[in-house]
Amino acid sequence: MDIRTRLDELERNTLSKYATLSSNTKGRMMEEEICNIRTEFQRDRDRIIHSKSFRRLKHKTQVFIAPEGDHYRTRLTHTLEVAQISRTLARALRLNEDLVEAIALGHDLGHTPFGHTGEYALNALHPGGFKHNEQSLKVVDFLEHTHMRQGLNLTHEVRDGILNHTGDGEPETLEGSIARIADRIAYINHDIDDAIRAKIIGEDELPKDCLDVLGKYHGERINIMILDVVENSLDADSISMSDRVGYYTEKLRLFMFDRVYLNMDARTEEKKALYIIEQLYRYYMDNYLELPEEHREQYKNTDFPKEDIICDYIGGMTDRYVVNLVKEIFIPKPWQKY
């Protein structure tokens, strides 16, 4: 018996009846030979971690654009926190940890430079709109590629979880629902932490009734939210918080929108970010052949419109790459005679 077969058997014998078993995956878009060591969801996790899009997350904004301090979250550290919370929940509920980790690690691969500001800019510019969850799926299905394949060819369950980690759609699996709720737990709490560090809000300004229920400190709040999800979802066919904890979690989230996410003091550089993304988009609409040939070559024999191709290029950039590219294109260089 090979190692993967033993792992599949271990899942069948130990996981909840509501868990998604690796051996029961709905499969990949392109059929592949199975691995003798790793389960199908382990393979997906590994492909995401080794992708270029995953590495770029370390230079993409979470909330604060170009923060000066070393301790502010980036899109990568956010992703790792979501993965950690997701695994904790999955283990406690006896659901598939490998599946939930793969979804969590891949959920923001399609996020733009400058965080949601970049997403808003491309959504306004593209005639068909731009949503980061849909872009994350496009990244793993098409934009990431190796000499072996176009796209990462992930399993149906991981792709579904990535697409439905936010928005109106609901994940098909409980593991996808875990990643969705873990994303919210993570960003509410670490964004509070960063906002306090940035002096956008003070600890004494957080809603007292929320703190009375959820806890005063960062780790305490995360622990209470996780425990509540576990207690409310154990041996159940759905993932949710209790009404009480869910109410105060949502109230805290709305407080963050009012005081941080939509606070102009916290978004002092946002207009600049919106402006330069718009200028880049319009520049490439007028100068399409200035896009790197390597990027344009991916779309040979496809019917993707020019707007998609440009958004894919800009959406994949890191914050610093955008800034350097704008300097290269729009800022005059001193004339030198050689």
C-alpha positions in Angstrom: 0.0 0.0 0.0 1.5 3.4 -1.0 1.6 6.4 1.3 -1.2 8.3 -0.5 -3.6 5.3 -0.2 -2.8 5.2 3.5 -3.6 8.9 3.8 -6.9 8.4 2.0 -7.8 5.6 4.3 -6.8 7.7 7.4 -9.2 10.5 6.2 -12.0 8.0 5.8 -11.4 6.6 9.3 -10.9 9.8 11.2 -12.7 12.7 9.6 -16.3 13.8 10.2 -19.1 12.4 8.0 -19.4 16.0 6.7 -15.8 16.3 5.7 -14.7 16.4 2.0 -12.5 13.4 1.4 -9.6 13.7 -1.0 -10.5 10.4 -2.6 -14.0 11.8 -3.3 -12.8 15.0 -5.2 -14.8 15.9 -8.3 -11.5 16.0 -10.0 -9.5 18.4 -12.1 -10.3 20.1 -15.4 -7.5 18.1 -17.0 -7.0 14.6 -15.8 -3.6 13.7 -14.3 -1.9 10.7 -12.8 -2.4 10.5 -9.0 0.6 11.0 -6.7 1.9 8.1 -4.7 2.7 10.3 -1.7 0.3 13.3 -1.5 -3.5 13.5 -1.5 -5.1 15.6 -4.2 -5.6 18.5 -1.9 -2.0 18.4 -0.6 -0.9 18.7 -4.3 -3.1 21.7 -4.7 -1.7 23.4 -1.6 1.9 22.8 -2.8 1.1 24.2 -6.3 -0.2 27.4 -4.8 2.7 27.8 -2.5 5.2 27.4 -5.3 3.4 29.8 -7.6 4.7 33.2 -8.6 1.4 34.8 -7.6 1.8 33.5 -4.1 5.3 35.0 -3.8 4.1 38.4 -5.0 1.6 38.7 -2.1 4.4 39.8 0.1 4.6 43.1 -1.7 0.9 43.8 -2.0 -1.1 46.1 0.3 -3.5 44.7 2.9 -5.0 47.9 4.2 -2.3 50.6 4.6 -0.6 51.6 1.3 3.2 51.8 1.6 3.3 51.7 5.4 6.6 52.9 7.0 6.6 50.3 9.8 7.9 46.8 9.5 5.0 45.2 11.5 2.0 46.1 9.3 0.3 43.2 7.5 0.7 42.6 3.8 -1.5 40.5 1.6 0.8 37.5 2.3 0.8 37.8 6.1 -3.0 38.1 5.9 -3.1 34.9 3.8 -1.0 33.0 6.3 -3.2 34.2 9.2 -6.3 33.0 7.3 -4.6 29.6 6.7 -3.7 29.2 10.3 -7.2 30.0 11.6 -8.7 27.8 8.9 -6.6 24.8 9.9 -7.4 25.3 13.6 -11.1 25.3 12.8 -10.9 22.3 10.4 -8.9 20.2 12.9 -11.4 21.0 15.7 -14.3 20.1 13.5 -12.6 17.0 12.0 -12.8 18.4 8.5 -10.2 18.2 5.8 -7.2 20.4 6.8 -5.4 20.0 3.5 -8.4 21.3 1.5 -9.1 24.2 3.8 -5.4 25.2 3.8 -5.3 25.1 0.0 -8.3 27.3 -0.3 -7.0 29.8 2.3 -3.6 30.0 0.7 -5.1 30.6 -2.7 -8.0 32.9 -1.9 -6.3 36.2 -2.5 -4.0 35.3 -5.4 -5.9 37.6 -7.7 -5.8 40.6 -5.4 -4.5 43.8 -7.0 -1.7 46.1 -6.0 -2.8 48.7 -3.4 -5.3 46.3 -1.8 -9.0 47.0 -2.4 -8.1 50.4 -3.8 -6.6 48.7 -6.8 -9.7 46.5 -7.1 -12.0 49.5 -7.1 -9.9 51.2 -9.8 -10.0 48.2 -12.2 -13.6 47.5 -11.4 -14.5 51.0 -12.5 -12.3 50.9 -15.6 -13.1 47.5 -17.0 -16.5 47.4 -18.9 -17.2 44.0 -17.3 -16.0 44.9 -13.8 -13.2 43.3 -11.8 -13.6 41.2 -8.6 -10.6 39.8 -6.8 -12.2 36.5 -6.0 -13.0 35.9 -9.7 -9.5 37.0 -10.6 -8.0 34.6 -8.0 -9.8 31.8 -9.9 -8.5 33.0 -13.2 -5.0 33.1 -11.8 -5.1 29.4 -10.8 -7.0 28.4 -13.9 -5.1 30.3 -16.6 -2.5 33.0 -15.6 -0.2 30.7 -13.6 1.6 28.3 -15.9 4.6 26.1 -16.1 6.3 24.2 -18.9 3.9 21.3 -18.0 0.5 23.1 -18.1 -1.5 26.2 -18.5 -2.9 27.0 -15.1 -2.4 25.1 -11.9 -5.1 22.6 -12.8 -6.5 22.5 -9.2 -9.3 20.3 -8.0 -12.9 21.4 -8.2 -13.2 21.8 -4.5 -10.3 24.2 -4.1 -11.4 26.2 -7.1 -14.9 26.5 -5.7 -13.6 27.6 -2.3 -11.3 30.3 -3.8 -14.2 31.7 -5.9 -16.7 31.7 -3.1 -14.5 33.0 -0.2 -16.4 36.3 -0.6 -19.3 37.6 -2.5 -22.8 36.3 -3.0 -21.9 32.7 -3.8 -21.7 30.0 -1.2 -19.0 27.4 -1.1 -20.0 23.8 -1.9 -17.9 22.3 0.9 -17.7 23.0 4.6 -14.0 23.5 4.2 -14.8 26.4 1.8 -17.2 27.8 4.4 -14.4 27.6 7.0 -12.0 29.6 4.7 -14.7 32.2 4.2 -15.4 32.8 7.9 -11.6 32.5 8.8 -10.9 35.3 6.3 -13.4 37.6 8.1 -12.0 36.7 11.6 -8.5 37.4 10.4 -9.0 40.7 8.7 -11.3 42.2 11.3 -8.8 41.5 14.0 -5.5 42.2 12.3 -6.8 45.3 10.7 -7.8 46.6 14.2 -4.2 45.8 15.3 -2.7 47.7 12.4 -5.1 50.7 12.8 -4.2 51.1 16.4 -0.5 50.9 15.5 -1.1 53.6 12.9 -2.9 55.7 15.4 -6.0 55.8 13.2 -8.0 54.6 16.1 -7.3 54.1 19.8 -8.1 51.0 21.8 -10.5 53.0 23.9 -12.5 53.9 20.7 -13.5 50.3 19.9 -17.2 49.7 20.7 -17.4 48.7 24.4 -20.3 46.2 23.9 -18.3 44.4 21.2 -15.2 44.1 23.5 -17.4 42.9 26.4 -18.5 40.0 24.3 -15.5 39.4 22.0 -12.6 40.3 24.2 -10.5 43.4 24.7 -7.3 42.1 23.1 -6.3 40.8 19.7 -5.6 37.2 20.6 -8.5 37.0 23.0 -11.0 38.1 20.3 -9.7 35.6 17.7 -9.8 32.8 20.3 -13.4 33.7 21.3 -14.5 33.8 17.7 -12.9 30.5 16.8 -14.3 28.8 19.9 -17.8 30.1 19.0 -17.6 28.8 15.4 -16.4 25.4 16.7 -19.2 25.2 19.4 -21.8 26.3 16.9 -20.6 24.0 14.0 -19.4 20.8 15.7 -21.1 17.7 14.1 -23.3 20.1 12.0 -23.7 20.4 8.2 -22.9 24.1 8.2 -20.3 26.5 9.5 -21.4 29.6 11.4 -21.1 31.7 14.5 -23.8 31.9 17.2 -26.3 34.7 16.8 -24.7 36.7 19.7 -21.1 36.5 18.6 -22.0 36.9 15.0 -23.9 40.1 15.8 -21.0 41.7 17.6 -18.5 40.5 15.0 -20.5 42.2 12.3 -20.9 45.3 14.4 -17.1 45.4 14.9 -16.6 45.0 11.1 -19.0 47.9 10.4 -17.1 50.0 12.9 -13.9 49.3 10.9 -15.5 50.3 7.7 -16.6 53.6 9.2 -13.5 54.4 11.1 -10.7 52.8 9.1 -11.5 51.4 5.6 -13.5 54.5 4.6 -11.4 57.0 6.8 -9.5 59.4 4.6 -6.7 59.7 7.3 -6.1 56.0 6.7 -6.4 56.4 3.0 -4.3 59.5 2.4 -2.5 57.8 -0.6 -5.6 56.2 -2.1 -6.3 59.0 -4.7 -2.7 58.6 -5.9 -3.1 54.9 -6.2 -6.4 55.2 -8.1 -4.8 57.8 -10.4 -1.8 55.8 -11.4 -3.7 52.6 -12.0 -6.1 54.5 -14.2 -3.2 56.1 -16.1 -1.5 52.7 -16.6 -4.8 51.1 -17.8 -5.4 53.9 -20.3 -1.8 53.9 -21.4 -1.9 50.2 -22.3 -5.3 50.6 -24.0 -3.6 53.1 -26.3 -0.3 51.3 -26.5 -1.3 47.6 -26.3 2.0 46.4 -27.9 3.9 47.9 -25.0 2.7 45.1 -22.8 5.5 42.6 -22.3 5.5 40.0 -25.1 5.6 37.2 -22.6 2.3 38.4 -21.1 0.6 38.9 -24.5 1.8 35.4 -25.7 -0.3 33.7 -23.1 -3.5 34.8 -24.9 -2.6 33.4 -28.3 -5.5 31.4 -29.6 -7.9 32.8 -27.0 -10.8 35.2 -27.3 -9.9 37.4 -24.3 -10.6 41.0 -25.0 -7.9 43.6 -24.7 -9.4 45.0 -21.5 -9.0 41.6 -19.8 -5.4 41.2 -20.9 -4.5 44.7 -19.5 -6.4 44.1 -16.2 -4.6 40.8 -15.8 -1.3 42.5 -16.2 -2.0 45.3 -13.8 -3.8 43.2 -11.3 -0.8 40.9 -11.0 1.6 43.7 -10.1 3.0 44.4 -6.7 2.8 47.9 -5.2 6.4 48.7 -5.8 6.3 47.3 -9.4 3.5 49.7 -10.2 5.3 52.7 -8.8 8.5 51.8 -10.7 6.6 51.2 -13.9 4.8 54.6 -13.7 8.2 56.3 -13.2 9.6 54.4 -16.2 6.6 55.3 -18.5 5.6 58.8 -17.3 8.5 60.5 -15.6 11.0 62.2 -17.9 14.6 61.0 -17.6 17.5 63.5 -17.6 19.1 63.7 -21.1 22.6 62.4 -21.2 25.1 62.7 -24.1 27.5 59.7 -24.4 
